[in-house]
Amino acid sequence: MTIADLRLTGLSGGTVEGGWAEELTPADNVHTVVEVVADDGRVGVGSAFTSRALVAAAADVLRPLLIGERADEPARVGEKLRQHTFWQGRGGAVEHAISGIDIALWDLFGKVVGQPVARLLGGVYRTRIKPYGSLLFDEPDRLREKLTAAVARGFRAIKLGWKPFGRRDAATDELLVRTAREAVGPGVELMVDAGGSEAFWPHGYKWALRTAQMLAAYDVVWFEEALPPDDLAGYAELRRHSPAPIATGEVFTRRQSFRPLFEGKCVDIVQPDCTKCGGLTEAWRVAWAAYEHNVLWVPHGWNTAVGLAADVQLACAAPVARYVEFLTPSPYVDELITTPFRPDPDGMLTLPDGPGLGIELNRDALKRYGS
C-alpha cells in the first residue's frame, strides 16, 4: 500500500483570539488540516499549526518525496522528508508541514493495522489524561466569567496566558492571578503563560524571577514562556532560582533543538507542539528525552481537535505524562470531529478505542471552515 495523494484544508471563520499585539480575527488562517490518501482509498488525518499557504508551499517540495512511498512506515517516511529538505529551512514552516504529514501517516498506519497510535508508539502507559483548559487573560470581570464557564465545562486545571498579563505592571499581574485563584478556588490547578515568544518581548530575568515569586504564592503549577524562547541562559538561571516550575518549548522544531534545553537544565517542563515540532514522531522522541533528563513533558496544543487527538495518543504512550492542553472554547476543537473530546466528571479525557487517532472528521464542519 502506497501514498497516492496529499490534501490540504486551511481553517478560517472560527479562529480564536491569540493574545498577540497584532490580534487574530476569526477569518485568519493559522491551522491546516492535512490528509494523506493511500492508493486503496484509506485516509490519514493530521494538523499543522501554520497557514495553508505555507503548508502548500512546503508541500510542493515534499510531495515528490512522499507520493509513492509506503503508507505504513510513518517514522521512516517523516525522517526521509526531514533529511531531504534541510536546505529548505531546517525547521520552520517546512517542519510544520512535515508535522501535519507525520501525524496523518500515524493515523493511516493505525487504520491499516487496526490499532491506536499510542500502542504503535510502543505501548499504552495510561488510558486517561488530565486536560487543562487553555484560555487568555482578560480584565478581571471578564476573566471571572471565562473561568466560571471553563469550570462548568468540566476542567479541573486551567492555564491563563498573554495580554494583559506582563503588558502593564506588576500590580495588574497580581490582580489577575488573585482574581483567577479566587474564581476557581483551591481545587482547580492554575498555570500561567506570560507569552514571551510574542514579538519584541520587553522583559528579562529579573522581571521573570519577581513574577515567579508572586505566582508561587498563588500555588501556580508552572510559569510558561517567561522569557524569549532563545534566551536559554536566562531560562537556566530562572529555573535555578524560581520557586515556581519553569516551562517552555512550544516554538521549537526538530528534536535536536530541544537538546540544549535538557543539557543546560533550562526547564522543569518541556512543551513541544506535535503540529509544529515534527509530528508525533519527533514529539515522542522529545518525550523520551525529557524522561531521561527528569523533565516533565507536557504537549503544547493551541490547535485543533486533530492536534488534541494526537496529544492524547502521545500522552498515553509517554512514560510520564500528567496533562494535555485543551483550547477552550474553540470551533476547531469543538466541531471538527464527529465525537468531540469532553472532560469526564473527574476532569479527565479517555484514550479513544478506535484505530489510528481514534477520531473521524466532521466533513460538514471541515467544509464550513475550510478553504
C-alpha positions in Angstrom: 0.0 0.0 0.0 1.4 3.3 -1.1 0.7 7.0 -0.7 -1.3 8.4 -3.6 -2.2 11.9 -2.6 -1.9 14.8 -0.2 -4.9 17.0 0.6 -4.7 20.4 2.5 -7.6 22.4 4.1 -6.9 25.7 5.7 -9.2 26.6 8.6 -10.8 30.0 8.8 -14.0 31.6 10.1 -13.6 30.2 13.6 -10.2 31.3 14.6 -10.0 32.3 18.2 -8.0 35.3 19.6 -4.4 34.7 20.2 -3.5 37.3 22.8 -0.9 38.9 20.4 -0.3 42.6 19.9 -1.5 42.1 16.3 -4.6 40.2 17.2 -6.1 37.4 15.2 -9.5 37.7 13.7 -11.9 34.8 13.1 -11.1 35.0 9.3 -7.3 34.4 9.9 -5.9 31.1 8.8 -3.3 29.7 11.2 -4.2 26.0 11.1 -4.2 23.5 8.3 -5.8 20.0 8.2 -3.6 17.6 6.3 -4.9 14.4 4.8 -2.7 11.6 3.4 -4.5 9.3 1.0 -3.4 5.8 0.3 -3.8 4.0 -3.0 -6.6 1.8 -1.6 -8.6 4.9 -0.6 -7.9 5.0 3.1 -7.1 8.4 4.6 -4.9 9.5 7.5 -5.6 12.9 9.1 -3.1 15.4 10.6 -2.9 19.0 11.6 -0.3 21.7 11.2 -0.1 24.9 13.2 0.5 27.2 10.3 -1.4 28.7 7.3 -2.4 26.7 4.3 -0.3 29.0 2.1 2.9 28.0 4.0 1.9 24.3 4.1 1.1 24.3 0.4 4.4 25.9 -0.4 6.2 23.3 1.6 4.1 20.5 0.1 5.4 21.5 -3.4 8.8 20.5 -2.1 7.7 17.5 -0.1 5.2 15.9 -2.5 7.8 14.2 -4.8 9.4 12.6 -1.8 6.0 11.5 -0.4 3.9 10.2 -3.3 4.6 6.5 -4.0 6.1 5.9 -0.5 4.8 3.2 1.8 1.8 4.2 3.8 2.6 2.1 6.8 6.1 3.4 7.9 5.4 6.9 9.3 8.6 7.4 11.3 10.9 6.4 8.3 8.9 8.4 5.8 8.8 11.5 8.1 12.5 11.3 8.6 13.1 11.0 4.8 11.1 14.2 4.3 13.2 15.9 7.0 16.6 14.7 5.8 16.0 15.6 2.2 14.8 19.1 2.8 17.3 20.6 5.2 18.4 23.2 2.7 14.8 24.5 2.5 14.7 25.6 6.1 15.9 23.0 8.6 12.8 23.7 10.7 10.2 26.5 10.4 7.3 26.2 8.0 8.8 23.1 6.2 8.9 21.3 9.5 5.4 22.5 10.4 4.2 20.9 7.1 6.1 17.7 7.9 4.4 17.7 11.3 0.9 17.5 9.8 2.0 14.8 7.3 3.7 12.8 10.1 0.5 12.9 12.2 -1.6 11.8 9.2 0.8 9.0 8.5 0.5 7.6 12.0 -3.3 7.9 11.8 -3.2 6.0 8.5 -0.8 3.4 9.9 -3.1 2.8 12.8 -6.1 2.3 10.5 -4.1 -0.2 8.4 -3.2 -2.4 11.4 -6.3 -1.7 13.4 -4.5 -0.3 16.5 -4.5 3.1 18.3 -1.4 5.2 17.7 -0.5 5.0 21.4 0.1 1.3 21.1 2.1 1.7 17.9 4.3 4.2 19.6 5.5 1.5 21.9 2.7 0.8 24.4 -0.2 2.3 26.4 1.0 3.6 29.8 -2.3 5.0 30.7 -5.8 5.4 29.2 -6.8 8.7 30.8 -5.1 12.1 30.9 -6.0 15.4 32.5 -6.7 18.2 30.1 -6.0 21.8 31.2 -8.4 24.4 29.7 -6.3 26.9 27.8 -7.6 30.5 28.0 -6.3 34.0 27.6 -6.1 36.6 30.4 -8.7 39.3 30.4 -9.9 42.2 32.5 -11.0 41.0 36.0 -14.7 40.8 35.5 -14.5 39.1 32.1 -11.7 36.8 33.4 -14.1 35.6 36.2 -16.7 34.8 33.5 -14.3 32.9 31.4 -13.0 30.8 34.4 -16.5 30.1 35.7 -17.5 28.8 32.2 -14.4 26.7 31.9 -15.0 25.0 35.3 -18.6 24.4 34.2 -17.3 22.7 31.1 -15.6 20.2 33.4 -12.0 21.4 33.5 -10.1 20.8 36.8 -6.9 22.5 35.5 -6.8 25.8 33.6 -3.9 27.8 32.0 -4.1 31.6 31.5 -1.9 33.5 29.2 -0.8 36.5 27.4 -2.2 40.0 27.4 -2.8 41.9 29.6 -0.5 39.9 31.8 3.0 41.2 31.6 1.9 44.1 29.4 1.1 46.7 32.1 2.6 46.5 35.6 3.2 44.1 38.5 0.1 45.2 40.3 -2.1 44.3 37.3 -0.4 40.9 37.0 -1.0 40.0 40.7 -4.6 41.3 40.4 -5.3 39.0 37.5 -3.7 35.9 39.2 -5.5 36.7 42.5 -8.8 37.1 40.6 -8.2 33.7 38.9 -7.4 31.9 42.1 -10.5 33.3 43.9 -12.7 32.5 40.9 -11.7 28.8 40.7 -10.9 28.1 44.3 -8.1 25.8 45.7 -9.4 22.6 44.0 -8.6 23.7 40.4 -5.0 23.8 39.2 -3.8 27.0 37.6 -0.9 27.6 35.2 0.3 30.9 33.9 1.8 31.7 30.4 3.5 35.0 30.0 3.8 34.7 26.2 7.4 35.5 26.0 7.5 34.4 22.3 5.5 37.5 21.3 7.2 40.0 19.1 9.6 42.4 20.9 9.1 40.8 24.4 10.3 43.5 26.8 11.1 41.5 30.0 14.2 39.9 31.2 15.4 37.6 34.0 14.7 39.9 37.0 11.1 40.6 35.9 10.7 36.8 35.4 12.1 36.0 38.8 10.0 38.6 40.6 6.9 37.4 38.8 7.7 33.7 39.5 7.8 34.5 43.2 4.4 36.1 43.0 3.0 33.2 41.2 4.3 30.7 43.7 2.3 32.5 46.4 -0.9 31.5 44.5 0.1 27.9 44.0 0.6 28.2 40.3 1.6 24.8 38.8 4.1 26.3 36.3 5.3 29.6 34.8 5.5 29.4 31.0 7.4 31.4 28.4 8.6 34.0 31.0 11.5 34.9 28.6 12.0 34.9 24.8 12.4 31.3 23.7 16.0 31.6 22.6 17.2 33.0 26.0 18.5 29.6 27.1 21.0 31.1 29.6 18.2 33.2 31.1 15.9 30.1 31.4 18.7 28.1 33.1 19.2 30.9 35.7 15.5 31.3 36.2 14.9 27.6 36.7 17.7 27.6 39.4 16.1 30.4 41.4 12.4 30.3 40.7 10.1 28.8 43.3 7.6 28.0 40.6 8.4 25.3 37.9 9.6 26.8 34.6 8.2 25.7 31.2 8.9 26.5 27.6 9.4 24.8 24.2 6.3 25.4 22.0 8.1 27.2 19.2 11.0 24.7 18.8 11.1 22.5 15.8 13.1 19.2 15.3 14.2 17.1 18.2 17.8 18.4 18.0 16.6 21.9 19.0 15.3 20.6 22.3 18.7 19.1 23.4 20.1 22.3 24.7 17.1 22.8 27.0 17.9 19.4 28.6 21.6 19.7 28.7 21.5 23.2 30.0 19.0 22.4 32.7 16.8 25.2 31.4 13.3 23.9 32.2 11.3 21.8 34.6 8.6 21.3 32.0 9.2 21.0 28.2 6.3 21.7 25.8 6.8 20.5 22.2 3.8 21.0 19.9 3.4 18.0 17.6 1.7 20.1 15.0 4.9 22.2 14.7 7.9 20.3 16.0 7.9 17.5 13.5 4.8 15.5 14.3 4.1 12.6 16.5 7.4 11.0 15.8 9.5 14.0 17.0 7.2 14.8 19.9 7.5 11.2 21.1 11.3 11.3 20.8 11.3 14.6 22.8 9.1 13.0 25.5 11.6 10.2 26.0 14.5 12.6 26.1 12.6 14.6 28.7 12.0 11.5 30.8 15.7 10.6 30.6 16.6 14.1 31.9 13.9 14.0 34.6 12.0 16.9 32.9 8.2 16.7 32.7 6.9 16.6 29.2 3.6 18.4 28.6 2.4 18.8 25.0 1.6 22.3 23.7 -1.7 22.3 21.9 -3.2 25.7 20.9 -4.7 24.0 17.8 -7.5 21.7 16.5 -9.3 18.6 17.5 -6.9 16.6 15.3 -3.9 18.0 17.2 -5.6 17.3 20.5 -6.3 13.7 19.5 -2.6 13.4 18.6 -1.6 14.8 22.0 -3.9 12.3 23.8 -2.3 9.4 22.0 1.2 10.8 22.8 0.3 11.3 26.4 -0.9 7.8 26.8 2.2 6.4 25.2 4.7 8.5 27.2 6.3 7.0 30.3 5.4 10.0 32.4 2.6 12.4 31.5 0.1 14.4 33.5 -1.6 16.9 31.2 -2.6 17.8 27.7 -3.5 21.3 26.5 -7.2 21.8 25.5 -8.0 25.1 23.8 -11.5 26.1 25.0 -13.8 27.2 23.7 -12.8 26.8 20.0 -14.9 25.8 17.0 -11.9 23.9 15.6 -11.7 21.7 18.7 -15.4 21.5 19.5 -16.8 21.0 16.0 -14.1 19.5 13.7 -14.6 15.8 14.7 -17.8 13.7 14.9 -17.3 12.9 18.6 -15.7 15.9 20.3 -13.4 15.5 23.3 -15.0 16.4 26.6 -13.7 16.2 30.2 -15.4 13.5 32.1 -16.8 14.1 35.7 -13.3 13.6 37.1 -11.9 16.2 34.7 -10.2 13.6 32.5 -10.0 12.6 28.9 -10.1 9.0 27.8 -7.9 7.5 25.1 -10.2 6.7 22.1 -10.6 3.0 21.4 -10.6 3.2 17.6 -7.6 2.7 15.3 -5.2 5.5 14.5 -6.0 8.7 16.2 -9.4 7.3 17.1 -11.3 10.2 15.5 -13.4 10.9 12.4 -13.5 14.3 10.7 -16.8 16.1 10.7 -16.9 16.8 7.0 -19.7 19.3 7.3 -17.6 21.4 9.7 -14.5 20.9 7.6 -16.4 22.3 4.6 -17.8 25.2 6.7 -14.4 26.3 8.0 -12.3 25.0 5.1 -10.5 26.9 2.4 
